[in-house]
Every structure is written in structure tokens, then in C-alpha cells.
Amino acid sequence: MAAIYIDNISKSYGDIRALENISFEVADGELFGLIGPDGAGKSTLFRILTTLLLADEGNATVVGHDVVKAYKEIRKRVGYMPGRFSLYQDLSVEENLSFFATIFGTTIEENYDLVKDIYVQIEPFKDRLAGNLSGGMKQKLALCCALIHKPEVLFLDEPTTGVDAVSRKEFWDMLKSLKEKNIAILVSTPYMDEASLCDRIALIQEGKILSIDAPEKMIADFKKPLYAIKTNDIYETLLFLRKQDYTESALPFGEYIHLITKEPMEIKNIGQHIKLENIPVEEVKKIEATVEDIFLDLSKKPEVPTKTD
């Protein structure tokens, strides 16, 4: 039995289709990532699975219980960390943790083995008000509170948004440790680089699933010719490449342009072709796709570049 089972879930808000025929499963002990930008439908799906919102169509179960018929049972057996910090900011770290333990009829000591690796990092601040913690410490406290009743499934809605790079890494290290305790984890994130940290991922855009697989499998299955190009004028180079018959897509990636061509090309020919437009080319190289490349290729909605100073 899957820890989470979702079958053709759909949800609309008026004319806006937030979710459309969403289906996938999450196994016990699996770290599953829901990857997509803001507005993709991630939070709506989380609210349905945590029994806070009703779907318009489809059905779902969490730990074998229907999200509509057995919502009370589900709430006892899952941990939920919403996107925004939602703990009591006028209570201390320890008071928040004790409060949430009490709600579920347990104590900090009873399930300390599950949260100890996280709690030791915030214990020096146990008397500090939660509202006065740093972003990274707030996330660790929220994770402790979501775990204190020993849930079977953990829902984390964009847990690292707005958190510094070091705290992000520490947070994902903690998730790996929790996975080893056979807790099913469904985590959403807009950060494509975090996809590689999951066992499997679902790419979601405008309420639709674009692809589901292990991130390394997605990358291995991407067979389109992909090149990274560095020039001294990204804007003009983008405009030029997007007009060429051999171009399938050309998108800015930091100081590079990622070019997907319809057929494989010689690297030197790409550079020479750009130079014909009097654009100096610093580097052209063939590269392996990232999850972000794959997501943009599947969504097929590249942004039109705008001229900047």
C-alpha cells in the first residue's frame, strides 16, 4: 500500500484550473519532490492531501485512509509544514514544541529520538521567542513541531523558500535522515537544483503534471542536442538564435545561453554562425541537461528577452 495515493485530482477556483487530473503515488520511506514555480498548484494539492481543502474531482488516500471520509484519522498520522511560518511567534522555541506535542497527546521526551538531530541545533535558543529566530532556525523548529507526534507521512510545502544556502543544505540533510526512518516525505519546491536530492520528482506547471520519474532518469532520457553558449551580448545572441531554422529553443541561464537544436551540430559551426552577426563568442560547449532544462523544454513557454542596460 502506498503511503500517498492520488488518482485524477482536479481543483478549480472559478475559471482558474489549479489542478488538472493529478495522479501519482509516494511509497513508505520515499522522498518525493513536487517541483514547479509559484502558482503551479503545489500548495493546493498539499491542502487537499492534508484534509484542509476538498478536491472537485478524483480521490486520494494517505496511509490508506480517504482524505474526505477519514480526515480525522489522517490528521493524527501526518505532519504538515506549510509554506509560511505558522507557529506561535510569541511563544518560545520550547513552548511551541511542548504545545504541539500536547495537542497530539505526547511529550517531547517520548519522541525525542525522532527530533533530537534537529533539536540539538535549536536547543541553545530554546528560551528565545519563535518570532525572533532566523529563517533557518524557524524552519528547523517548524520541522520539529511537525515531527513531534511521530507521523507516518510528512508534508513540506516549500520549506526552504527564503532560507540561506547553508540552512537549505542542512535542511535537506535532515530530510535524508528522516527518510531512513521509513517516513514518506512529500516536499514541494520552486528550486530546480533541489530536485536531484529527491528519490523521484513530479514536474508541475499550471496544475498539470509534465513528467514523473527519478531525476537522474529524466536527465538520462533527455536526448535532445543541448549546448551552452557564452557571449558578450546575451540579448542579441538570443534574438539571433531564436530566428534560426536549426533552433528548437534558446534560453538564458546565468552568463550562458542554453541552446537546444533540432539536430546535432558541430560546436565550431555554432560559434562561427554567431560570429557572422559580429557577436564575439567566448565559449560554446555541449552539455548534459539539468532538471531546469527539462522542465522548460516540457513547459514550452520561454520568456521573451527584454533589453537591459
Sequence and secondary structure as in RCSB ss.txt:
>XXXX:A:sequence
MAAIYIDNISKSYGDIRALENISFEVADGELFGLIGPDGAGKSTLFRILTTLLLADEGNATVVGHDVVKAYKEIR
KRVGYMPGRFSLYQDLSVEENLSFFATIFGTTIEENYDLVKDIYVQIEPFKDRLAGNLSGGMKQKLALCCALIHK
PEVLFLDEPTTGVDAVSRKEFWDMLKSLKEKNIAILVSTPYMDEASLCDRIALIQEGKILSIDAPEKMIADFKKP
LYAIKTNDIYETLLFLRKQDYTESALPFGEYIHLITKEPMEIKNIGQHIKLENIPVEEVKKIEATVEDIFLDLSK
KPEVPTKTD
>XXXX:A:secstr
  SEEEEEEEEEETTEEEEEEEEEEE TT EEEEE  TTSSHHHHHHHHTTSS  SEEEEEETTEETTTTHHHHH
HHEEEE SS  S TTSBHHHHHHHHHHHTT  TTTTHHHHHHHHHHHGGGTTSBGGGS HHHHHHHHHHHHHTT 
 SEEEEESTTTT  HHHHHHHHHHHHHHHTTT EEEEEES GGGGGGSSEEEEEETTEEEEEE HHHHHHH  S 
EEEEEES HHHHHHHHHTSTTEEEEEEETTEEEEEESS   HHHHHHHHHTTT  EEEEEE    HHHHHHHHH 
         
